[in-house]
Amino acid sequence: MSLEEILAAIPHRPPMLLIDEIVESTDDSIVCRKTFREDEFFVQGHYPEFPLVPGVILIESCCQAGAVLVSRILDKIASSAVPVLTRVDKAKFKKMVRPGDTVELHAEVRETVQNVIFLSGKVMVGDALSLRFDFVCSLAPKAQK
């Protein structure tokens, strides 16, 4: 999927756009990729002597992958809505991510109940699991221009 298609699917924009490419997707799952650079604003002070990608950024990256996936569901049920993260559960961090690492962001829809979508996510660094968690998106009206 091209950058233009990603930008059309979700409202995130640089510097908070945290997906570089879509690797593969189905109706209920998606795999995206992100390479974290040394000059990203969130690693500048986290930590100067041992830079790490903050855990909340890893969660946000994976949730953005989920938002691209959810955008396809919205085309079918509520095209005038935008998914908003409303809950994160059972986050378990297993491996640090450092600038220069490329991660795969996996998101899968587990259930949809009215305007609430339940997903699971994981972040992989190579063959190693970095993060696993569950999250929920609720559908909110798009902002009026």
KEFILUM-754017 format. One line per field, with one value per atom (N, C-alpha, C, O): residue number from 1; residue in three letters; chain; atom name; x, y, z. Coordinates in steps of 0.2 Angstrom, whole numbers, always signed. Atoms other than C-alpha are relative to their C-alpha. Layout:
BEGIN
resi	c(NUM; ...) $
resn	c(ala; ...) $
chain	c(A; ...) $
name	c(CA; ...) $
X	c(X; ...) $
Y	c(Y; ...) $
Z	c(Z; ...) $
This chain:
BEGIN
resi	c(1; 1; 1; 1; 2; 2; 2; 2; 3; 3; 3; 3; 4; 4; 4; 4; 5; 5; 5; 5; 6; 6; 6; 6; 7; 7; 7; 7; 8; 8; 8; 8; 9; 9; 9; 9; 10; 10; 10; 10; 11; 11; 11; 11; 12; 12; 12; 12; 13; 13; 13; 13; 14; 14; 14; 14; 15; 15; 15; 15; 16; 16; 16; 16; 17; 17; 17; 17; 18; 18; 18; 18; 19; 19; 19; 19; 20; 20; 20; 20; 21; 21; 21; 21; 22; 22; 22; 22; 23; 23; 23; 23; 24; 24; 24; 24; 25; 25; 25; 25; 26; 26; 26; 26; 27; 27; 27; 27; 28; 28; 28; 28; 29; 29; 29; 29; 30; 30; 30; 30; 31; 31; 31; 31; 32; 32; 32; 32; 33; 33; 33; 33; 34; 34; 34; 34; 35; 35; 35; 35; 36; 36; 36; 36; 37; 37; 37; 37; 38; 38; 38; 38; 39; 39; 39; 39; 40; 40; 40; 40; 41; 41; 41; 41; 42; 42; 42; 42; 43; 43; 43; 43; 44; 44; 44; 44; 45; 45; 45; 45; 46; 46; 46; 46; 47; 47; 47; 47; 48; 48; 48; 48; 49; 49; 49; 49; 50; 50; 50; 50; 51; 51; 51; 51; 52; 52; 52; 52; 53; 53; 53; 53; 54; 54; 54; 54; 55; 55; 55; 55; 56; 56; 56; 56; 57; 57; 57; 57; 58; 58; 58; 58; 59; 59; 59; 59; 60; 60; 60; 60; 61; 61; 61; 61; 62; 62; 62; 62; 63; 63; 63; 63; 64; 64; 64; 64; 65; 65; 65; 65; 66; 66; 66; 66; 67; 67; 67; 67; 68; 68; 68; 68; 69; 69; 69; 69; 70; 70; 70; 70; 71; 71; 71; 71; 72; 72; 72; 72; 73; 73; 73; 73; 74; 74; 74; 74; 75; 75; 75; 75; 76; 76; 76; 76; 77; 77; 77; 77; 78; 78; 78; 78; 79; 79; 79; 79; 80; 80; 80; 80; 81; 81; 81; 81; 82; 82; 82; 82; 83; 83; 83; 83; 84; 84; 84; 84; 85; 85; 85; 85; 86; 86; 86; 86; 87; 87; 87; 87; 88; 88; 88; 88; 89; 89; 89; 89; 90; 90; 90; 90; 91; 91; 91; 91; 92; 92; 92; 92; 93; 93; 93; 93; 94; 94; 94; 94; 95; 95; 95; 95; 96; 96; 96; 96; 97; 97; 97; 97; 98; 98; 98; 98; 99; 99; 99; 99; 100; 100; 100; 100; 101; 101; 101; 101; 102; 102; 102; 102; 103; 103; 103; 103; 104; 104; 104; 104; 105; 105; 105; 105; 106; 106; 106; 106; 107; 107; 107; 107; 108; 108; 108; 108; 109; 109; 109; 109; 110; 110; 110; 110; 111; 111; 111; 111; 112; 112; 112; 112; 113; 113; 113; 113; 114; 114; 114; 114; 115; 115; 115; 115; 116; 116; 116; 116; 117; 117; 117; 117; 118; 118; 118; 118; 119; 119; 119; 119; 120; 120; 120; 120; 121; 121; 121; 121; 122; 122; 122; 122; 123; 123; 123; 123; 124; 124; 124; 124; 125; 125; 125; 125; 126; 126; 126; 126; 127; 127; 127; 127; 128; 128; 128; 128; 129; 129; 129; 129; 130; 130; 130; 130; 131; 131; 131; 131; 132; 132; 132; 132; 133; 133; 133; 133; 134; 134; 134; 134; 135; 135; 135; 135; 136; 136; 136; 136; 137; 137; 137; 137; 138; 138; 138; 138; 139; 139; 139; 139; 140; 140; 140; 140; 141; 141; 141; 141; 142; 142; 142; 142; 143; 143; 143; 143; 144; 144; 144; 144; 145; 145; 145; 145) $
resn	c(met; met; met; met; ser; ser; ser; ser; leu; leu; leu; leu; glu; glu; glu; glu; glu; glu; glu; glu; ile; ile; ile; ile; leu; leu; leu; leu; ala; ala; ala; ala; ala; ala; ala; ala; ile; ile; ile; ile; pro; pro; pro; pro; his; his; his; his; arg; arg; arg; arg; pro; pro; pro; pro; pro; pro; pro; pro; met; met; met; met; leu; leu; leu; leu; leu; leu; leu; leu; ile; ile; ile; ile; asp; asp; asp; asp; glu; glu; glu; glu; ile; ile; ile; ile; val; val; val; val; glu; glu; glu; glu; ser; ser; ser; ser; thr; thr; thr; thr; asp; asp; asp; asp; asp; asp; asp; asp; ser; ser; ser; ser; ile; ile; ile; ile; val; val; val; val; cys; cys; cys; cys; arg; arg; arg; arg; lys; lys; lys; lys; thr; thr; thr; thr; phe; phe; phe; phe; arg; arg; arg; arg; glu; glu; glu; glu; asp; asp; asp; asp; glu; glu; glu; glu; phe; phe; phe; phe; phe; phe; phe; phe; val; val; val; val; gln; gln; gln; gln; gly; gly; gly; gly; his; his; his; his; tyr; tyr; tyr; tyr; pro; pro; pro; pro; glu; glu; glu; glu; phe; phe; phe; phe; pro; pro; pro; pro; leu; leu; leu; leu; val; val; val; val; pro; pro; pro; pro; gly; gly; gly; gly; val; val; val; val; ile; ile; ile; ile; leu; leu; leu; leu; ile; ile; ile; ile; glu; glu; glu; glu; ser; ser; ser; ser; cys; cys; cys; cys; cys; cys; cys; cys; gln; gln; gln; gln; ala; ala; ala; ala; gly; gly; gly; gly; ala; ala; ala; ala; val; val; val; val; leu; leu; leu; leu; val; val; val; val; ser; ser; ser; ser; arg; arg; arg; arg; ile; ile; ile; ile; leu; leu; leu; leu; asp; asp; asp; asp; lys; lys; lys; lys; ile; ile; ile; ile; ala; ala; ala; ala; ser; ser; ser; ser; ser; ser; ser; ser; ala; ala; ala; ala; val; val; val; val; pro; pro; pro; pro; val; val; val; val; leu; leu; leu; leu; thr; thr; thr; thr; arg; arg; arg; arg; val; val; val; val; asp; asp; asp; asp; lys; lys; lys; lys; ala; ala; ala; ala; lys; lys; lys; lys; phe; phe; phe; phe; lys; lys; lys; lys; lys; lys; lys; lys; met; met; met; met; val; val; val; val; arg; arg; arg; arg; pro; pro; pro; pro; gly; gly; gly; gly; asp; asp; asp; asp; thr; thr; thr; thr; val; val; val; val; glu; glu; glu; glu; leu; leu; leu; leu; his; his; his; his; ala; ala; ala; ala; glu; glu; glu; glu; val; val; val; val; arg; arg; arg; arg; glu; glu; glu; glu; thr; thr; thr; thr; val; val; val; val; gln; gln; gln; gln; asn; asn; asn; asn; val; val; val; val; ile; ile; ile; ile; phe; phe; phe; phe; leu; leu; leu; leu; ser; ser; ser; ser; gly; gly; gly; gly; lys; lys; lys; lys; val; val; val; val; met; met; met; met; val; val; val; val; gly; gly; gly; gly; asp; asp; asp; asp; ala; ala; ala; ala; leu; leu; leu; leu; ser; ser; ser; ser; leu; leu; leu; leu; arg; arg; arg; arg; phe; phe; phe; phe; asp; asp; asp; asp; phe; phe; phe; phe; val; val; val; val; cys; cys; cys; cys; ser; ser; ser; ser; leu; leu; leu; leu; ala; ala; ala; ala; pro; pro; pro; pro; lys; lys; lys; lys; ala; ala; ala; ala; gln; gln; gln; gln; lys; lys; lys; lys) $
chain	c(A; A; A; A; A; A; A; A; A; A; A; A; A; A; A; A; A; A; A; A; A; A; A; A; A; A; A; A; A; A; A; A; A; A; A; A; A; A; A; A; A; A; A; A; A; A; A; A; A; A; A; A; A; A; A; A; A; A; A; A; A; A; A; A; A; A; A; A; A; A; A; A; A; A; A; A; A; A; A; A; A; A; A; A; A; A; A; A; A; A; A; A; A; A; A; A; A; A; A; A; A; A; A; A; A; A; A; A; A; A; A; A; A; A; A; A; A; A; A; A; A; A; A; A; A; A; A; A; A; A; A; A; A; A; A; A; A; A; A; A; A; A; A; A; A; A; A; A; A; A; A; A; A; A; A; A; A; A; A; A; A; A; A; A; A; A; A; A; A; A; A; A; A; A; A; A; A; A; A; A; A; A; A; A; A; A; A; A; A; A; A; A; A; A; A; A; A; A; A; A; A; A; A; A; A; A; A; A; A; A; A; A; A; A; A; A; A; A; A; A; A; A; A; A; A; A; A; A; A; A; A; A; A; A; A; A; A; A; A; A; A; A; A; A; A; A; A; A; A; A; A; A; A; A; A; A; A; A; A; A; A; A; A; A; A; A; A; A; A; A; A; A; A; A; A; A; A; A; A; A; A; A; A; A; A; A; A; A; A; A; A; A; A; A; A; A; A; A; A; A; A; A; A; A; A; A; A; A; A; A; A; A; A; A; A; A; A; A; A; A; A; A; A; A; A; A; A; A; A; A; A; A; A; A; A; A; A; A; A; A; A; A; A; A; A; A; A; A; A; A; A; A; A; A; A; A; A; A; A; A; A; A; A; A; A; A; A; A; A; A; A; A; A; A; A; A; A; A; A; A; A; A; A; A; A; A; A; A; A; A; A; A; A; A; A; A; A; A; A; A; A; A; A; A; A; A; A; A; A; A; A; A; A; A; A; A; A; A; A; A; A; A; A; A; A; A; A; A; A; A; A; A; A; A; A; A; A; A; A; A; A; A; A; A; A; A; A; A; A; A; A; A; A; A; A; A; A; A; A; A; A; A; A; A; A; A; A; A; A; A; A; A; A; A; A; A; A; A; A; A; A; A; A; A; A; A; A; A; A; A; A; A; A; A; A; A; A; A; A; A; A; A; A; A; A; A; A; A; A; A; A; A; A; A; A; A; A; A; A; A; A; A; A; A; A; A; A; A; A; A; A; A; A; A; A; A; A; A; A; A; A; A; A; A; A; A; A; A; A; A; A; A; A; A; A; A; A; A; A; A; A; A; A; A; A; A; A; A; A; A; A; A; A; A; A; A; A; A; A; A) $
name	c(N; CA; C; O; N; CA; C; O; N; CA; C; O; N; CA; C; O; N; CA; C; O; N; CA; C; O; N; CA; C; O; N; CA; C; O; N; CA; C; O; N; CA; C; O; N; CA; C; O; N; CA; C; O; N; CA; C; O; N; CA; C; O; N; CA; C; O; N; CA; C; O; N; CA; C; O; N; CA; C; O; N; CA; C; O; N; CA; C; O; N; CA; C; O; N; CA; C; O; N; CA; C; O; N; CA; C; O; N; CA; C; O; N; CA; C; O; N; CA; C; O; N; CA; C; O; N; CA; C; O; N; CA; C; O; N; CA; C; O; N; CA; C; O; N; CA; C; O; N; CA; C; O; N; CA; C; O; N; CA; C; O; N; CA; C; O; N; CA; C; O; N; CA; C; O; N; CA; C; O; N; CA; C; O; N; CA; C; O; N; CA; C; O; N; CA; C; O; N; CA; C; O; N; CA; C; O; N; CA; C; O; N; CA; C; O; N; CA; C; O; N; CA; C; O; N; CA; C; O; N; CA; C; O; N; CA; C; O; N; CA; C; O; N; CA; C; O; N; CA; C; O; N; CA; C; O; N; CA; C; O; N; CA; C; O; N; CA; C; O; N; CA; C; O; N; CA; C; O; N; CA; C; O; N; CA; C; O; N; CA; C; O; N; CA; C; O; N; CA; C; O; N; CA; C; O; N; CA; C; O; N; CA; C; O; N; CA; C; O; N; CA; C; O; N; CA; C; O; N; CA; C; O; N; CA; C; O; N; CA; C; O; N; CA; C; O; N; CA; C; O; N; CA; C; O; N; CA; C; O; N; CA; C; O; N; CA; C; O; N; CA; C; O; N; CA; C; O; N; CA; C; O; N; CA; C; O; N; CA; C; O; N; CA; C; O; N; CA; C; O; N; CA; C; O; N; CA; C; O; N; CA; C; O; N; CA; C; O; N; CA; C; O; N; CA; C; O; N; CA; C; O; N; CA; C; O; N; CA; C; O; N; CA; C; O; N; CA; C; O; N; CA; C; O; N; CA; C; O; N; CA; C; O; N; CA; C; O; N; CA; C; O; N; CA; C; O; N; CA; C; O; N; CA; C; O; N; CA; C; O; N; CA; C; O; N; CA; C; O; N; CA; C; O; N; CA; C; O; N; CA; C; O; N; CA; C; O; N; CA; C; O; N; CA; C; O; N; CA; C; O; N; CA; C; O; N; CA; C; O; N; CA; C; O; N; CA; C; O; N; CA; C; O; N; CA; C; O; N; CA; C; O; N; CA; C; O; N; CA; C; O; N; CA; C; O; N; CA; C; O; N; CA; C; O; N; CA; C; O; N; CA; C; O; N; CA; C; O; N; CA; C; O; N; CA; C; O; N; CA; C; O; N; CA; C; O; N; CA; C; O; N; CA; C; O; N; CA; C; O; N; CA; C; O; N; CA; C; O; N; CA; C; O; N; CA; C; O; N; CA; C; O) $
X	c(+4; +0; +4; +9; -4; +7; -1; -6; +0; +10; -7; -10; +6; -5; -6; -11; +5; -16; -1; -6; +0; -11; -3; -7; +3; -14; -7; -11; +7; -31; -4; -10; +3; -35; -1; -6; +0; -30; +1; +4; -1; -30; +7; +9; -6; -12; +5; +4; -4; +1; +7; +7; -7; +20; +0; -4; -5; +28; -3; +1; +3; +15; -3; -6; +2; +12; +6; +12; -5; +21; +0; +2; +0; +19; +3; +2; -4; +31; -4; -4; +3; +22; -5; -4; +5; +8; +3; +4; -3; +16; -5; -5; +5; +0; -6; -6; +6; -18; -6; -6; +6; -34; -6; -5; +6; -52; +1; -2; +0; -48; +7; +8; -6; -29; +5; +3; -5; -14; +7; +7; -7; +4; +4; +3; -4; +14; +7; +9; -7; +32; +1; -1; -3; +41; +7; +9; -7; +59; +1; +0; -1; +63; +7; +12; -6; +76; +3; -1; -4; +89; -3; -2; +2; +82; -8; -10; +7; +64; -1; +3; +0; +58; -1; +2; +1; +53; +6; +5; -6; +70; +6; +11; -5; +80; +2; +7; -1; +78; -1; -2; +2; +74; +4; +2; -4; +88; +6; +8; -6; +103; +6; +9; -6; +116; -2; +2; +2; +105; -7; -12; +7; +91; -4; -2; +5; +75; -6; -7; +6; +59; -5; -5; +5; +46; -5; -8; +6; +33; -6; -10; +6; +19; +0; -5; -1; +26; -1; -4; +1; +26; -7; -10; +7; +8; -3; -7; +3; +3; +2; -3; -1; +12; -4; -7; +4; +3; -8; -11; +7; -14; -1; -7; +1; -11; -1; -5; +1; -9; -7; -11; +7; -26; -5; -10; +4; -33; -1; -6; +0; -29; -5; -9; +4; -37; -8; -12; +7; -53; -2; -9; +3; -54; -4; -8; +3; -59; -7; -12; +7; -73; -4; -10; +4; -79; -3; -8; +3; -81; -7; -11; +6; -94; -6; -12; +5; -103; -1; -6; +0; -99; +5; +10; -6; -89; +1; +6; -1; -92; +3; +3; -3; -83; +8; +10; -7; -65; +1; -2; -1; -58; +4; +9; -4; -52; +2; -3; -2; -42; -3; -2; +4; -52; +3; +1; -2; -43; +6; +6; -5; -27; +1; +0; +0; -26; +6; +8; -5; -13; +6; +9; -6; +2; +6; +7; -5; +17; +6; +6; -6; +34; +6; +7; -5; +47; +7; +12; -7; +61; +0; -5; -1; +68; +0; +2; +0; +66; +5; +4; -5; +81; +0; -2; +0; +83; +4; +10; -3; +88; -4; -3; +3; +77; -6; -10; +6; +63; -5; -3; +5; +47; -5; -7; +6; +33; -6; -6; +6; +16; -6; -8; +6; +2; -6; -6; +7; -16; -5; -5; +5; -31; -6; -6; +6; -49; -3; -3; +2; -56; -8; -11; +7; -74; -2; +1; +3; -85; -7; -11; +7; -100; -2; +0; +3; -110; +6; +9; -5; -98; +7; +11; -6; -84; +4; +0; -4; -70; +6; +10; -5; -59; +5; +4; -6; -42; +6; +6; -6; -26; +6; +5; -6; -9; +7; +7; -6; +9; +5; +4; -6; +26; +6; +7; -6; +40; +6; +6; -6; +58; +4; +6; -3; +65; -5; -11; +4; +59; -2; -6; +2; +57; -6; -7; +6; +41; +3; +6; -2; +44; -6; -5; +6; +26; -6; -7; +6; +9; -5; -4; +5; -7; -7; -7; +7; -26; -2; +0; +3; -35; -6; -9; +6; -51; -1; +2; +2; -57; -7; -11; +7; -73; -1; +4; +1; -80; -3; -8; +2; -81; -2; +1; +2; -89; +7; +11; -5; -76; -1; -6; +1; -72; -2; +0; +3; -81; +5; +9; -5; -70; -2; +1) $
Y	c(-6; +0; +6; +6; -6; +17; +5; +4; -5; +31; +4; +6; -3; +40; -3; -1; +4; +26; -1; -1; +0; +25; +7; +7; -7; +44; +1; +4; -1; +42; -5; -3; +5; +27; +3; +2; -2; +36; +7; +10; -7; +53; +3; +9; -1; +52; +4; +2; -4; +64; +1; +0; -1; +66; +6; +11; +5; +67; -6; -10; +6; +55; -5; -10; +6; +44; -5; -4; +5; +28; -6; -12; +6; +16; +2; +8; -1; +15; -3; +0; +4; +2; -5; -8; +6; -11; -6; -6; +6; -28; -5; -7; +5; -39; +2; +4; -1; -38; -5; -7; +4; -48; +4; +10; -4; -43; +1; +6; -1; -46; +1; +0; -1; -44; +4; +5; -4; -33; -1; -1; +0; -33; +7; +7; -6; -16; +0; -4; -1; -11; +7; +12; -6; +3; +0; -5; +0; +7; +7; +12; -6; +19; +3; -1; -4; +32; +3; +4; -4; +40; +7; +9; -7; +57; +1; +7; -1; +53; +4; +3; -5; +66; -4; -1; +3; +53; -4; -7; +3; +45; +5; +3; -5; +61; +0; +1; +0; +61; -7; -7; +7; +42; -5; -9; -3; +39; +2; -1; -3; +50; -5; -6; +5; +36; -7; -11; +7; +21; +1; -1; -2; +27; -6; -11; +5; +16; +3; +9; -2; +18; -1; -7; +1; +21; -5; -5; +5; +8; +3; -1; -3; +20; +1; +1; -1; +23; -7; -7; +7; +4; -1; -4; +1; +3; +4; +2; -4; +18; -2; -2; +3; +11; -6; -6; +6; -5; +2; -1; -3; +4; +3; +3; -3; +14; -5; -5; +6; -3; -2; -3; +2; -8; +5; +4; -5; +9; -1; +1; +1; +6; -6; -6; +5; -11; +2; +0; -2; -4; +5; +5; -4; +9; -3; -1; +5; -5; -2; -2; +2; -10; +6; +5; -6; +8; +2; +4; -1; +9; -4; -2; +5; -5; +3; +2; -1; +1; +8; +10; -7; +20; +4; +6; -3; +29; +7; +10; -7; +46; +0; +4; +1; +39; -1; -2; +1; +38; -4; -3; +4; +25; +3; +7; -3; +31; -5; -9; +5; +21; +1; +7; -2; +19; -5; -4; +4; +5; -5; -7; +4; -5; -5; -3; +5; -21; -5; -6; +5; -34; +1; -4; -2; -25; -4; -3; +3; -36; +2; +0; -2; -29; -6; -8; +6; -43; +2; -1; -2; -35; +7; +10; -7; -18; +2; -3; -2; -8; +6; +11; -6; +4; +3; +0; -4; +17; -5; -8; +5; +7; -6; -9; +6; -7; +1; +6; +0; -12; -5; -10; +4; -19; -2; +2; +2; -28; +1; -2; -2; -22; -5; -4; +4; -35; +2; +3; -2; -31; -5; -6; +5; -43; +2; +3; -1; -39; -7; -12; +6; -51; +0; -5; -1; -44; +7; +11; -7; -30; +0; -4; +0; -25; +7; +12; -7; -10; +4; +3; -4; +4; -1; +4; +1; -4; -6; -11; +5; -15; -2; +2; +3; -27; -3; -7; +2; -30; -3; -2; +2; -39; +2; +3; -2; -33; -3; -5; +2; -38; +4; +5; -3; -30; -5; -8; +5; -41; +4; +8; -2; -37; -6; -10; +7; -50; -5; -5; +5; -66; +0; -4; +0; -60; +5; +10; -4; -54; +6; +5; -6; -36; +2; +4; -3; -32; -4; -6; +3; -41; +4; +5; -4; -32; -1; -3; +0; -31; +8; +11; -7; -14; +0; -4; -1; -7; +7; +12; -6; +6; +1; -3; -2; +16; +4; +8; -5; +25; +6; +7; -6; +43; +4; +2; -4; +56; +4; +6; -4; +64; +7; +10; -7; +82; +4; +2; -5; +95; +5; +8; -4; +105; +7; +12) $
Z	c(+0; +0; +0; +4; +1; -5; +6; +10; -5; +7; +0; +4; +1; -1; +2; +5; -3; +3; +7; +10; -7; +21; +2; +7; -2; +23; -2; +2; +1; +15; +5; +6; -4; +27; +7; +11; -7; +44; +0; -4; +0; +50; +3; +3; -3; +57; -5; -11; +4; +50; +3; +9; -3; +52; +5; +3; -1; +64; +4; +7; -4; +72; -4; -2; +4; +57; +1; +0; -2; +63; -4; -1; +5; +48; -6; -9; +6; +34; -6; -12; +6; +23; +3; +8; -2; +23; -4; -10; +3; +20; -3; -8; +2; +19; +4; +10; -4; +24; -3; -8; +2; +24; +3; +5; -2; +29; +8; +10; -7; +48; +3; +9; -2; +49; -4; -10; +4; +44; +3; +9; -2; +44; -3; -9; +2; +43; +2; +6; -2; +44; +2; -1; -2; +53; +2; +5; -2; +54; +4; +2; -4; +68; -1; -1; +1; +65; +6; +11; -6; +77; +1; +6; -1; +73; +2; +2; -2; +78; +7; +11; -6; +91; +7; +12; -6; +104; +3; +8; -3; +106; +2; +4; -2; +108; +7; +9; -7; +127; +3; +9; -3; +129; -2; -6; -5; +134; -4; -8; +4; +128; -1; -6; +0; +132; -3; -4; +2; +127; -3; +0; +3; +115; -1; -3; +0; +116; -3; -2; +2; +107; +6; +8; -6; +121; -2; -7; +1; +124; -3; -7; +2; +121; -8; -11; +8; +103; -3; -9; +3; +100; +0; -5; +0; +105; -5; -9; +5; +95; -7; -11; +6; +80; -2; -8; +1; +81; -1; -5; +1; +84; -6; -9; +7; +68; -5; -10; +4; +59; +1; -4; -1; +67; -3; -5; +2; +62; -8; -11; +8; +43; -1; -5; +1; +45; +2; -2; -2; +54; -6; -7; +5; +40; -5; -8; +5; +28; +3; -1; -3; +40; +0; -1; +0; +41; -6; -7; +6; +23; -1; -5; +1; +25; +5; +4; -5; +41; +2; +5; -2; +45; -3; +0; +4; +32; +3; +2; -3; +42; +7; +11; -6; +57; +0; -5; +0; +63; +6; +12; -6; +75; +5; +3; -6; +92; +5; +7; -5; +104; +6; +9; -7; +120; +5; +11; -6; +129; -3; -8; +1; +130; +6; +11; -6; +140; -1; -7; +0; +144; -4; -7; +3; +137; +3; +9; -3; +139; -5; -11; +4; +133; +1; +7; +0; +129; -2; +0; +3; +119; -2; -4; +1; +118; -8; -12; +7; +101; +0; +4; +0; +97; -7; -12; +7; +83; -4; -2; +6; +67; +0; -6; +1; +71; -5; -5; +4; +59; +3; +5; -4; +67; -5; -10; +3; +60; +5; +11; -4; +67; -2; -8; +2; +67; +4; +10; -3; +71; -3; -9; +2; +70; +4; +10; -3; +73; +3; +0; -4; +86; +0; +0; +0; +87; -1; +0; +1; +82; +3; +1; -4; +93; -1; +2; +1; +86; -2; -8; +2; +85; +4; +5; -4; +96; -4; -6; +3; +88; +5; +7; -4; +98; -4; -9; +4; +92; +4; +10; -3; +96; -4; -10; +4; +92; +2; +8; -2; +92; -4; -10; +3; +88; +0; +5; +1; +81; -2; -7; +2; +79; -3; +1; +3; +67; +2; +1; -2; +74; +7; +10; -7; +92; +1; -2; -2; +100; +5; +9; -4; +107; +4; +10; -4; +113; -3; -9; +1; +114; +4; +10; -4; +119; -4; -9; +3; +116; +0; +5; +0; +112; -3; -7; +2; +108; -3; -1; +3; +96; +0; -1; +1; +96; -5; -7; +6; +81; +3; +6; -1; +83; -6; -11; +6; +71; -2; +2; +2; +60; +1; +1; -2; +64; -7; -12; +5; +53; -2; +2; +2; +42; +0; -2) $
